[in-house]
Amino acid sequence: MRDVDIIISGGRILTLDGGDSIIHGGSLAIRGNRIAGVGTAEEVAARFSGRKTIDARDCLVMPGLVNGHTHAAMTCFRGLADDLELMDWLNNYIFPAEARNVDPELAYWGSVLACAEMIQSGTTTFCDMYLFEDETARAAREAGVRCLLGEGIFDFPSPSTKTPEEGLAYTRMLIEKWAGDPLVNIAVEPHALYTCSPPIIKKAKELADEYGLPLAIHLLENGGEVQQLTERFGMKATRFLQELGCLDERFIAFHCVCMDEEDMRIFADHGCKVVHNPESNMKLASGIAPVTGMLEHGIVVGLGTDGCASNNNLDMLDEMATAARLGKIERLDPTALPAKTVTRMATRDGARVLGMEDVGTLEEGMRADIIIIDLNKPHLTPIYDEYSHIVYAVGGSDVRTTIIEGRIVMEDRRLLTIDEGEAIRRVRKIAQRIEESLES
């Protein structure tokens, strides 16, 4: 019999493996940062002895959720400028507020608060693009949350860098500083084609290629952007990116609301990935991304919340419900984007989008990123189909325990790696400063 650190015993285990196996009355063994075994309670008990046992009876055990696109520190701007069109929201409210207020303190404490919110709602991995991202990396590492992040690169000065060249240099610093970290991974992230010149996009791609890292960008978020980019480049944005040599299996595009058939074929041919952000897209009235079409073309699609200024929460379970329902509206087909597909988007496919091949399923040898959902509640009773429950009934507050890299970061709804009260207090103080700056 083999000693392990943790045994999770007696739950309904959704492995999200290739066969979408579900084990009723199952158990899972964790040794270090990896899953040592998965099976029935009897099988696991015969093979392993755990130093700690978690009773998961009346619970659903599944891979941690992957938030494929957010801006963590923007928790500090939650609700600041709602009910506005995208470019008005960005240019007249968010960019000015950021210019006056974003600093390392805001980036750190906003990210700490975001990590608390994500852990509490079952997210174990997030992909971030913002400013002073070294502070977000520090916050995530201390909280024990897995991340892929990159400094937002712009043609114009930002609070953290004066030039795009400084943005690229900051990104290189992140790459070298966090190389080999078990939780913090780095991407190269020019903000968008409308905020970055072609030479900067090309330099960003060269930097990504130098280190074999993802290149991630906002793309085709609404009709106005499509028209602007077509007029600017004299061709479709996807064709332009193809000519620049940006499109490959490490290219990640956020939003892609306005993708047409040609765009999808181009992405599929090059192995590009997409992150769908339905709630942000709805709130900004950007449109409905053709996710079913993307999947039909073989594009790997993940799911993300976007930032708190355009959502206004980081609850991936809420995002999953919205994605499933919106997918049906887009096709006027109740069978479109079924619950199982959306669950994959938020777990194993989301991990694939971010280039994480050992995250997103509960299989022997995979990293131990696991959440336990309490089913012993009125709104979760009875249960006939686990995937349906996850997408249409479960909420973030139903997550009881969160484990990342084999470490329990929340147990019985109690955060173990973050001082929640201190984070709330710090962000409230920062919000006072933001309000005062806007009034002046």
C-alpha positions as CSV (number, residue, x, y, z in Angstrom):
1,M,0.0,0.0,0.0
2,R,1.3,3.4,-1.0
3,D,1.3,6.5,1.3
4,V,-0.3,9.6,-0.2
5,D,-1.0,13.1,1.1
6,I,-4.8,13.3,0.6
7,I,-7.6,10.9,-0.3
8,I,-10.9,12.4,-1.4
9,S,-13.4,9.7,-0.7
10,G,-17.0,8.8,-1.5
11,G,-18.0,11.4,-4.1
12,R,-19.3,11.5,-7.6
13,I,-16.1,11.9,-9.6
14,L,-16.3,13.6,-13.0
15,T,-12.9,12.8,-14.5
16,L,-13.4,14.7,-17.8
17,D,-11.0,12.1,-19.3
18,G,-11.3,11.1,-23.0
19,G,-14.3,8.9,-22.2
20,D,-15.9,11.4,-19.9
21,S,-15.9,8.8,-17.1
22,I,-18.1,9.3,-14.1
23,I,-17.3,7.3,-10.9
24,H,-20.1,7.1,-8.4
25,G,-18.9,6.4,-4.9
26,G,-15.4,7.1,-6.1
27,S,-12.2,8.2,-4.5
28,L,-9.1,10.0,-5.6
29,A,-5.6,10.0,-4.2
30,I,-3.2,12.9,-4.2
31,R,0.6,12.6,-3.7
32,G,2.5,15.9,-3.8
33,N,1.2,18.0,-6.7
34,R,-0.2,15.1,-8.8
35,I,-3.1,12.7,-8.8
36,A,-1.8,9.3,-7.8
37,G,-4.9,7.3,-8.5
38,V,-8.6,7.5,-9.3
39,G,-11.3,4.8,-9.0
40,T,-14.0,3.4,-6.8
41,A,-13.6,3.9,-3.1
42,E,-12.7,0.2,-2.7
43,E,-10.0,0.3,-5.4
44,V,-8.4,3.4,-4.0
45,A,-8.6,2.1,-0.4
46,A,-6.8,-1.0,-1.5
47,R,-3.9,0.9,-3.1
48,F,-3.4,4.0,-0.9
49,S,-3.2,5.1,2.6
50,G,-3.8,8.9,3.1
51,R,-2.4,11.2,5.7
52,K,-5.6,13.2,5.3
53,T,-9.0,12.1,4.1
54,I,-11.7,14.4,2.8
55,D,-15.2,13.0,3.0
56,A,-16.9,13.8,-0.3
57,R,-20.2,11.9,0.2
58,D,-23.1,13.9,-1.3
59,C,-20.5,15.9,-3.3
60,L,-19.4,16.3,-6.9
61,V,-15.6,16.1,-7.4
62,M,-14.3,17.5,-10.7
63,P,-11.3,19.3,-12.2
64,G,-10.8,22.9,-11.2
65,L,-12.2,25.5,-13.6
66,V,-10.0,27.3,-16.1
67,N,-10.8,31.0,-16.5
68,G,-9.3,31.6,-20.0
69,H,-9.5,35.4,-20.0
70,T,-9.7,38.0,-17.3
71,H,-8.1,41.2,-15.9
72,A,-7.7,40.2,-12.3
73,A,-6.7,43.6,-10.8
74,M,-9.9,45.2,-12.4
75,T,-11.8,44.0,-9.3
76,C,-10.9,47.5,-8.2
77,F,-13.1,48.9,-11.0
78,R,-16.0,46.6,-10.5
79,G,-19.2,48.5,-11.4
80,L,-17.3,51.8,-12.3
81,A,-18.8,52.4,-15.7
82,D,-21.7,50.1,-16.6
83,D,-24.2,50.2,-19.4
84,L,-21.9,51.6,-22.1
85,E,-20.7,50.6,-25.5
86,L,-17.3,49.0,-25.8
87,M,-15.2,51.9,-27.2
88,D,-17.0,54.5,-25.1
89,W,-16.4,52.3,-22.1
90,L,-12.7,51.9,-22.8
91,N,-11.7,55.3,-24.2
92,N,-13.8,57.6,-22.0
93,Y,-14.0,55.7,-18.7
94,I,-11.7,52.8,-18.2
95,F,-8.5,54.1,-19.8
96,P,-8.7,57.5,-18.0
97,A,-9.5,55.8,-14.7
98,E,-6.6,53.5,-15.1
99,A,-4.2,56.3,-16.1
100,R,-5.0,58.1,-12.8
101,N,-5.0,55.2,-10.5
102,V,-3.3,51.9,-11.6
103,D,-0.1,51.4,-9.7
104,P,1.6,48.3,-8.1
105,E,-0.5,48.6,-5.0
106,L,-3.8,48.4,-7.0
107,A,-2.4,45.6,-9.2
108,Y,-1.5,43.5,-6.2
109,W,-4.5,44.0,-4.0
110,G,-6.9,43.9,-6.8
111,S,-5.4,40.5,-7.9
112,V,-5.5,39.2,-4.3
113,L,-9.2,39.9,-4.1
114,A,-9.6,38.3,-7.6
115,C,-7.8,35.2,-6.4
116,A,-10.1,35.0,-3.4
117,E,-13.2,35.3,-5.6
118,M,-11.9,32.7,-8.1
119,I,-10.9,30.2,-5.4
120,Q,-14.3,30.5,-3.7
121,S,-16.1,29.8,-7.0
122,G,-14.0,26.9,-8.2
123,T,-11.5,28.5,-10.5
124,T,-8.0,27.0,-10.1
125,T,-6.3,28.5,-13.2
126,F,-6.7,31.9,-14.9
127,C,-5.3,33.7,-17.9
128,D,-4.6,37.4,-17.2
129,M,-3.7,40.5,-19.2
130,Y,-3.3,43.7,-17.4
131,L,-0.7,46.2,-16.0
132,F,2.1,45.6,-13.4
133,E,1.6,41.9,-14.0
134,D,4.5,41.0,-11.8
135,E,2.3,42.1,-8.9
136,T,-0.5,39.8,-10.2
137,A,2.0,37.0,-10.5
138,R,3.1,37.6,-6.9
139,A,-0.5,37.6,-5.7
140,A,-1.4,34.4,-7.5
141,R,1.7,32.6,-6.3
142,E,1.0,33.6,-2.7
143,A,-2.6,32.5,-3.0
144,G,-1.6,29.2,-4.6
145,V,-3.5,29.8,-7.9
146,R,-2.3,28.6,-11.3
147,C,-2.0,31.3,-13.9
148,L,-0.9,32.3,-17.4
149,L,-0.3,36.0,-17.5
150,G,1.3,38.8,-19.6
151,E,1.8,42.5,-19.5
152,G,-0.7,44.4,-21.7
153,I,1.3,46.0,-24.5
154,F,0.1,49.2,-26.1
155,D,1.3,51.8,-28.7
156,F,0.6,54.6,-26.2
157,P,1.9,55.1,-22.6
158,S,0.3,53.0,-19.9
159,P,0.6,53.3,-16.1
160,S,3.3,50.7,-16.1
161,T,5.3,51.4,-19.3
162,K,5.8,54.6,-21.4
163,T,6.5,52.8,-24.8
164,P,5.6,49.5,-26.4
165,E,9.3,48.7,-26.3
166,E,9.1,49.0,-22.5
167,G,6.1,46.7,-22.5
168,L,8.1,44.1,-24.4
169,A,11.0,44.5,-22.0
170,Y,8.7,44.1,-19.1
171,T,7.3,40.9,-20.6
172,R,10.9,39.6,-21.1
173,M,11.5,40.3,-17.4
174,L,8.4,38.3,-16.4
175,I,9.5,35.4,-18.6
176,E,13.0,35.3,-17.1
177,K,11.8,35.9,-13.5
178,W,9.1,33.3,-13.4
179,A,10.8,30.6,-15.5
180,G,10.2,27.2,-14.1
181,D,7.6,28.3,-11.5
182,P,5.1,25.5,-10.9
183,L,2.1,28.0,-10.8
184,V,3.1,31.1,-12.7
185,N,3.3,30.9,-16.5
186,I,3.9,33.8,-18.9
187,A,2.4,34.7,-22.3
188,V,3.1,37.6,-24.6
189,E,0.0,39.8,-24.8
190,P,-0.3,42.8,-27.1
191,H,-3.7,44.3,-26.1
192,A,-5.4,44.4,-29.5
193,L,-4.8,45.2,-33.2
194,Y,-6.5,48.6,-32.7
195,T,-4.1,49.6,-29.8
196,C,-0.9,48.0,-31.2
197,S,0.9,48.9,-34.5
198,P,1.9,46.0,-36.9
199,P,5.6,46.4,-36.0
200,I,4.8,45.9,-32.3
201,I,2.6,42.9,-33.0
202,K,5.5,41.4,-35.0
203,K,8.0,42.0,-32.3
204,A,5.6,40.4,-29.8
205,K,5.3,37.4,-31.9
206,E,9.1,37.2,-32.2
207,L,9.4,37.3,-28.4
208,A,6.8,34.6,-28.0
209,D,8.6,32.4,-30.6
210,E,12.0,33.0,-28.8
211,Y,10.6,31.3,-25.7
212,G,8.0,29.1,-27.2
213,L,5.2,30.9,-25.4
214,P,1.6,31.8,-26.2
215,L,0.8,35.0,-28.1
216,A,-2.6,36.3,-26.8
217,I,-4.7,39.2,-28.0
218,H,-8.2,40.7,-28.0
219,L,-9.7,40.1,-31.4
220,L,-12.9,40.8,-33.4
221,E,-14.8,41.9,-30.3
222,N,-17.5,43.9,-32.1
223,G,-18.7,45.1,-35.5
224,G,-17.0,48.5,-35.1
225,E,-13.6,46.9,-34.5
226,V,-14.1,44.7,-37.6
227,Q,-14.8,47.7,-39.8
228,Q,-12.0,49.8,-38.3
229,L,-9.4,47.0,-38.8
230,T,-10.6,46.2,-42.4
231,E,-10.2,49.9,-43.3
232,R,-6.9,50.2,-41.6
233,F,-5.3,47.0,-43.1
234,G,-7.2,46.8,-46.4
235,M,-8.0,43.1,-45.6
236,K,-9.6,41.0,-42.9
237,A,-7.9,41.0,-39.5
238,T,-7.4,37.3,-39.6
239,R,-5.7,37.5,-43.0
240,F,-3.5,40.4,-41.8
241,L,-2.4,38.3,-38.8
242,Q,-1.7,35.4,-41.1
243,E,0.5,37.6,-43.3
244,L,2.3,38.8,-40.2
245,G,3.1,35.1,-39.4
246,C,1.2,35.3,-36.0
247,L,-1.2,32.4,-36.5
248,D,-0.2,29.0,-35.1
249,E,-1.1,26.6,-32.4
250,R,0.2,29.0,-29.7
251,F,-2.0,31.9,-30.8
252,I,-4.9,32.7,-28.4
253,A,-7.7,35.1,-29.4
254,F,-10.1,36.6,-26.8
255,H,-13.7,37.2,-27.7
256,C,-13.9,36.6,-31.5
257,V,-17.6,37.7,-31.5
258,C,-17.5,38.7,-35.2
259,M,-15.8,35.6,-36.7
260,D,-17.2,34.5,-40.0
261,E,-16.7,31.3,-41.9
262,E,-13.5,32.4,-43.5
263,D,-12.1,33.5,-40.2
264,M,-12.9,30.1,-38.7
265,R,-11.3,28.2,-41.5
266,I,-8.1,30.3,-41.1
267,F,-8.0,29.7,-37.4
268,A,-8.7,26.0,-37.8
269,D,-6.0,25.6,-40.5
270,H,-3.4,27.1,-38.2
271,G,-4.5,25.5,-34.9
272,C,-5.3,28.8,-33.3
273,K,-7.3,28.9,-30.0
274,V,-10.3,31.0,-28.8
275,V,-11.6,32.1,-25.4
276,H,-15.3,32.8,-25.3
277,N,-16.5,35.6,-22.9
278,P,-20.3,35.6,-23.2
279,E,-21.3,37.7,-20.2
280,S,-18.9,40.5,-21.0
281,N,-19.9,40.4,-24.7
282,M,-23.6,40.6,-23.7
283,K,-23.1,43.4,-21.2
284,L,-21.2,45.5,-23.8
285,A,-23.7,44.5,-26.5
286,S,-20.8,43.3,-28.6
287,G,-22.8,40.4,-30.0
288,I,-22.9,36.6,-29.8
289,A,-19.8,34.7,-30.7
290,P,-20.4,31.8,-33.1
291,V,-19.0,29.2,-30.7
292,T,-20.9,26.2,-32.2
293,G,-19.5,27.1,-35.6
294,M,-16.0,27.3,-34.2
295,L,-16.3,23.9,-32.6
296,E,-17.7,22.5,-35.9
297,H,-14.5,23.8,-37.6
298,G,-12.4,22.0,-35.0
299,I,-11.2,25.1,-33.1
300,V,-10.4,24.5,-29.4
301,V,-12.5,27.0,-27.5
302,G,-12.2,27.9,-23.8
303,L,-14.3,30.0,-21.6
304,G,-13.5,33.2,-19.6
305,T,-15.2,35.8,-17.5
306,D,-13.2,38.9,-18.7
307,G,-12.6,41.5,-16.0
308,C,-14.9,42.7,-13.3
309,A,-15.4,46.0,-15.0
310,S,-17.2,44.4,-17.8
311,N,-18.9,41.3,-16.2
312,N,-19.0,42.1,-13.1
313,N,-17.8,38.9,-11.4
314,L,-15.3,36.1,-11.8
315,D,-17.7,33.2,-11.3
316,M,-17.0,30.6,-14.0
317,L,-20.0,28.5,-13.0
318,D,-22.2,31.5,-13.8
319,E,-20.3,32.0,-17.1
320,M,-20.9,28.4,-18.0
321,A,-24.7,28.7,-17.6
322,T,-24.6,31.9,-19.7
323,A,-22.5,30.3,-22.4
324,A,-24.8,27.3,-22.8
325,R,-28.0,29.4,-22.9
326,L,-26.5,32.0,-25.3
327,G,-25.3,29.3,-27.6
328,K,-28.8,28.0,-28.0
329,I,-30.1,31.5,-28.8
330,E,-27.3,32.0,-31.4
331,R,-28.4,28.9,-33.3
332,L,-32.1,29.0,-32.2
333,D,-31.4,25.4,-31.3
334,P,-31.9,23.9,-27.8
335,T,-29.4,21.2,-28.5
336,A,-26.6,23.7,-29.3
337,L,-23.7,23.9,-26.8
338,P,-24.9,21.2,-24.5
339,A,-23.9,21.1,-20.8
340,K,-21.1,18.5,-21.4
341,T,-19.5,20.6,-24.1
342,V,-19.6,23.7,-21.9
343,T,-18.1,21.8,-19.0
344,R,-15.2,20.7,-21.2
345,M,-14.7,24.3,-22.4
346,A,-14.3,25.3,-18.7
347,T,-11.9,22.5,-17.8
348,R,-9.9,20.3,-20.2
349,D,-10.4,22.4,-23.3
350,G,-9.7,25.6,-21.4
351,A,-6.4,24.1,-20.3
352,R,-5.6,23.1,-23.9
353,V,-6.2,26.7,-25.0
354,L,-3.6,27.9,-22.5
355,G,-1.1,25.2,-23.5
356,M,-1.4,23.2,-20.2
357,E,-1.5,19.6,-21.1
358,D,-1.4,18.2,-17.6
359,V,-4.3,20.3,-16.2
360,G,-8.1,19.9,-16.7
361,T,-8.9,16.2,-16.1
362,L,-8.8,13.9,-13.1
363,E,-6.5,11.2,-14.2
364,E,-3.5,9.5,-12.7
365,G,-0.4,11.7,-13.3
366,M,-2.3,14.9,-13.9
367,R,-1.8,17.9,-11.7
368,A,-4.0,17.9,-8.6
369,D,-6.3,20.9,-9.4
370,I,-9.6,19.7,-8.0
371,I,-12.9,21.2,-6.7
372,I,-15.5,19.6,-4.5
373,I,-19.1,20.8,-4.9
374,D,-21.6,20.3,-2.1
375,L,-24.8,18.7,-3.5
376,N,-26.6,18.5,-0.3
377,K,-28.7,21.6,-1.0
378,P,-32.3,22.2,-2.0
379,H,-31.5,23.8,-5.4
380,L,-29.2,20.8,-6.2
381,T,-31.8,18.1,-5.3
382,P,-32.5,15.7,-7.0
383,I,-29.6,15.0,-9.5
384,Y,-30.2,13.0,-12.7
385,D,-27.3,14.3,-14.8
386,E,-24.1,15.7,-13.4
387,Y,-23.2,17.9,-16.4
388,S,-26.6,19.4,-16.4
389,H,-26.3,20.2,-12.7
390,I,-22.9,21.8,-13.1
391,V,-24.0,24.1,-15.9
392,Y,-27.7,24.9,-15.1
393,A,-28.0,24.6,-11.3
394,V,-24.6,24.9,-9.5
395,G,-23.3,28.3,-8.4
396,G,-20.0,29.5,-7.2
397,S,-21.1,29.4,-3.5
398,D,-21.7,25.7,-3.8
399,V,-18.0,25.0,-4.1
400,R,-17.0,23.6,-0.7
401,T,-13.3,22.8,-1.2
402,T,-10.6,23.9,-3.7
403,I,-7.3,22.1,-4.2
404,I,-4.6,23.5,-6.5
405,E,-1.2,21.8,-7.2
406,G,-2.1,19.3,-4.5
407,R,-2.5,22.1,-1.9
408,I,-5.8,22.8,-0.1
409,V,-6.4,26.5,-0.6
410,M,-10.1,26.5,0.6
411,E,-11.7,23.9,2.9
412,D,-15.3,24.0,3.9
413,R,-15.6,27.5,2.4
414,R,-12.7,28.8,4.5
415,L,-9.8,30.4,2.5
416,L,-6.5,29.1,3.8
417,T,-4.0,31.1,1.7
418,I,-5.6,34.6,1.6
419,D,-6.7,37.0,4.4
420,E,-10.0,37.8,2.8
421,G,-10.9,40.6,5.3
422,E,-7.6,42.4,4.6
423,A,-8.0,42.1,0.8
424,I,-11.5,43.6,1.1
425,R,-10.3,46.4,3.3
426,R,-7.4,47.3,1.0
427,V,-9.5,47.3,-2.2
428,R,-12.2,49.5,-0.5
429,K,-9.5,52.0,0.4
430,I,-8.2,51.9,-3.2
431,A,-11.8,52.5,-4.4
432,Q,-12.1,55.6,-2.3
433,R,-9.0,56.9,-4.1
434,I,-10.5,56.1,-7.5
435,E,-13.7,57.9,-6.7
436,E,-11.8,61.0,-5.5
437,S,-9.7,61.0,-8.7
438,L,-12.8,60.9,-10.9
439,E,-14.6,63.6,-9.0
440,S,-11.6,65.9,-9.4
